[in-house]
Amino acid sequence: MPDFIWKGIKNTQYLNGTITALTRDEAAFKPKEDGIITHLDKKGWETEKKETV
C-alpha cells in the first residue's frame, strides 16, 4: 500500500503526517473524520514541475 503525505489545519493548528491507504480517496477520508482540512501528496512524488523547451 502506498504512503500519502498530508498537511492540514485543525482549528488554529498546522498539522502534518503520513497515511498508508489503498487509494488517494481513502487517504483523504481518514483525516476528515477528525475534522482536519487537508492537502495530500503521494510519498516520493516530485512536486517540482519540469520546464519544457
N, C-alpha and C positions, 0 to 999 in steps of 0.2 A: 504494500500500500504506500502511496506517495505521501510525503510530508508537505504540509502547507504552512507558510509563514503568515501570521496575521498581525495587524496593527489595528488598534481600535481606541475608542473613547467610551468611558462609562462614567456618568456624572461629570466630574471635572478632572478625572484622572486619565492619563495616557497609559495604555497597556499594550503588551505585545507577547507573542509566544508562537508555538508551533502546534499543529494538529495533524494527526495521522487519520486519513479518511480515504474512502474509495474514490469519491468524486469531489469536485470543487463545490458542488451544491451541498453535499453533506458537510463539508468543512465549514461552509458559510453558516449553516444552520446551528452548529454547536455553540458558538459564542452568542448568537442572537437569543438563545434560550436564557442566557444570563443577563440579557439587556445590554449587550455591548455592540456598538456600531463599528463595523469592521471593514478592512481592506485586506484582500488575500493575494498572495503570490505563491506559486509553486516553488518549493525549495530547490535551489540550484539553477533556476531560470535567471538569465541575464536581463536586467531591467534597462540596460542601455540600448538605444536604437543605433543600428549601423547606418552610416551615411552612404547613399548611393550616388554614383557619379555618372 
